[in-house]
């Protein structure tokens, strides 16, 4: 199925089930090793490039294979796979090959893969990390424009969800119901369904590339102004992200990740009036990416 679409709905379902099984299997690091030894990354690249029905499932599986695996991130960049990844991110071929695209799920998995690359390719892989960051400066910042499209789209969805949640809260209180912790959890699920997690990852990437290059930050600020927004919106989302970190890691690691997110968010705040203009050269990835073994949970 790497070059053809399944000829029937039964075979489409079969192919999706195969990919779902591989996603479950590749949660374990040992299985990821067997997957890559069998040239699995190369096969995923071919399937994604060909834009057939299996494309959307291949993107999902690639997300799972990259999580918490610096070696696979390095292999993907050296494949080379960044061109394939960012062509998918830009939705190239979506009008011609509609069966291979699933907009919201594609958005979530693709931005999750990019986030993982930025987190995993840190100090020991500084050159590879820079290659990922520099993709956003290509072709007159077209990928930054795509990021801002996603930011605007998912921020609007979240605001609509928040409006509905406030109405539900008001009606509940008016009718004598108490807003309990389980009720708040229910409201949080509504926010996640509206795309909160995707927005958090989009804004994480925005913050990283803004911190990496002053020229990129200027471009982001310009585009945000055109949307009647600002970096304060991104800052707010990242602060909320840091406060909502779950318990996938130990308490110590979770607190470490929270501090890193807050530091990244604070880098978006306007500098003091007497501060020296930031250097446009890339900082060390160590100042942006989590330390080895401190991967943020981006599985949603």
N, C-alpha and C positions, 0 to 999 in steps of 0.2 A: 504493500500500500504506500510505499514511499513516492511512487510516481503516478499512482492512479487513485481515483475515488472508489470507495466500496460500491458495488453495483446495486445493493439493496439496503433497506433499513435494518434488516437483521445483521448484515455484515458491518454496518456502521456501528450498531450497538456492540457487536463482538469486538471491534477494534477499540472502541472507547473503554470496554471492560478490560482489555489487555493492558492498555495504558494505565488505567486505574490500579490494576494489580501491581504494575511496575512502580507506581508512585508509593504504594504501601511498602513494597519490598525495599525500595531505596531510602526509606527512613533510616535504616541501619547502615552505618558506615562500612561494614564488611561487605554488604551487598553492593554498595556504590563502587567498591573496588572491582568486583567482578563485572559490573556493568561497563565500567570504563575499559577494562581489559578486553572486553568483547567489542570494542570500538563503538560503544553506545553513543558517545558524544558526537562522533562523526555522523552516525545514522540520524540523530536528532537534527543536526545541522542540515542534512540533505532534505529531510521531511519538511522542516520549516521553510527552507528555500523554495521547495516545489509548490508550496501553498495549496496543497490538496486537503482533503477532509481531515487527515491526521495531523495537520499543522497545529491546531489549537490544543490537541492533547499532547503533542510533542513539546510545546511551550510549557504546559503545566508540568510535565515530567522533568524538563530541564530545570525548572524552579526547585523541585524536590532534590534533584541530583546535586545542585550547587550549594544547598543549605549547609552551613557549618563545615564546608569542605574547601579549604584553600587550594588544595592540589587540583581539584576539578575546575576551580575558578581560573587557576593558572593555565591548565590545559585548554580551557575554552578560549582564552585570549590568544594563546599561541597556536590555536588550530589552523588559521585564525577564525574566530567566531564572532568578533565584535560587529563586523559588517552585516552578518546575518541577523544578529540580535537587534541592531539599531534600525535595519530595514523593516523588521517586524514591528518595532516600536513606532516607526513612522507610518505604519499601516500601508506600506507599498504593496499594491496588487489587490487591495481589499475589494474593489469594485468588480474586478474580473473573476476573482476566486472566492465568492461569498461563503461557500461551504466550509472553507478552512478558517473562518474568522468568527470570533465570539467576543464582541467589543469589550464588555465589562470584565469578563474573566481574563481576556488577553491583557487588558490594562493592568489588572492586579498582578498577574504572574510576571509580566515583562518588567514592571517597575520593581517587583520583588527581586528579580534576577539582577537588575542593575544595582539595587541597594546592596545585595549580597556581594557583588563584585567590589563595590566601594569599601565594604566593611572587611572583606577577607584579604584583599590585595594591599596590605599595609606596609610596614617598614621593610620587610625582607623582599617585597615585590613592588617597590616604589615606582619603577619604570612602567610596570604593567598597570598600576593604579593610575598613573598619569595618562596612559593611553585611553583609559576609560573616561577620565575627566575631560580630556582634550576632544573627545568625540562631540561634546556639546558646543565646541567652538567652530566646528566644521560648517561649511556652506552657509556662512552668515548667520550662525546660531539657530539653524532651523530646528534642531532638537530641543533647544531652550524654548522656542516658540511652542513646540509640541507639549513640553512639560507644563507650560503656562496654560495651554488649552485644557489639559487634564486638571490642573489646579482649579481653574475657574469652573469647569463642569462639575467636579465633585464637591467643591465648596458650595455651589448653588444647591446641589442635592442635599447636602448636609443641613444647610440653612432651612430648606423646606421641611426636612425631617424634624429639626429642632422646633420649628413653628408648630407643627402638628403635636409634638410631645408636650409643649407648653399648654396647648389647648386641652390635651388629655389630662394633664396635671390639674389645670384650673377646674375642669368639670368634675374630676375625682374629689377634689377638696370641697367643691360646692355641694356635692352629694354626700359629704360626710365620710369619705374614704381617706384612710391614712396612706401617705406615700412611704412605703417600706423599702428596705434594702432590696428585696426581690423585685419590687416595682421598678426601682432604679435600674436593676440589672436588665429588666425587660425593655426599658427605654434605651439603654445602652445597646442592646441587640438591634433595635430599630435604627440607631445611628450607624452601626456597623453594616446593616443591610443597605443603608443609603450610600455606602462607599467610604465611610470614615477611615478604614484601614488603608485603602488605596490612597486617599488624600494624605494620610500621615507619611506614607512612603514617598509619594511625589514631593512633599514639602521637605522631607529629609534629604532627598537628592538635590533639590533646589538650594538648600542651605549649604551642602557640601561644595557644590560648584561655585556658589557665591563666595564662599570662604577661600576657595582655591585660586580664583582669578578676579581681580578688581574689575576688569573689563566685562566679565560675565555678570558680575553683580550689577553693573550699570545697565546692561541689557535687560536683566530680570526686573530691575526697578522701573525701567521705561515701559516694559510690557504690562507690569502690574498697574502702573498709573493709567494706562489705556483701558484697563478693566475696572477703573475706579477702586483699585485695591492698593496694598502696600506690603512691604516686608513684615509689617506688624501682624498681618493675617497669618503669614507663614510662622512667625514666632509663636503666636497663640496656639496654632495646631501642634507645633513641636513640644511646647510646654505641656499641653494636654496629653500628648503621646507619652512623655516622660512620666506623667502622673498615673497613666493607665497601664504601665508595664505589668505583666502578669508574673506568675511564679514558675515559668519554664526553666529559669536558672535559679541558683542558690540566692539567698537573701543578699549576700555580699556582692555577687555579680550583678544582681538586679539593681542594687544601689549604685554600683559603679557605672552601669549603663545609663541610669537615670541622670547621673551627674554629667556624663558625656553629652547626652541629649540636651540638657539645659545649657551646657557650654556652647554647643552648636547653635542653639536657639538664640542665646545672648549675643553671638557673633553677628546676628542680623540687626541688632539695635543700632541706632545712629551713634557714631563715635563722638566722644567729647569734642567740643569746639576747638580745643587747643591740640588735638591729637594730630600726629603726622599722617598724611595720606598713606593708605595701605599699598604695599608693594604688589604689583600685578603678577609677580612670579608665583608658582605653585608652592605652598608650604609643604612641609613634610607630612605625608599621609598619617603619621603617628599622631599628629595633633587633631586629626579628624576622625579616623577610623577607630573602632574599639580595639583594645589590645587583644592579642591572640588568645582564643578560648573564651572571649567575651562577646560572642556573636549575639546580636539582637534577634529576637524571635520575629521572623517575617513570613510566617506561614499563615497568619490570619486566623 
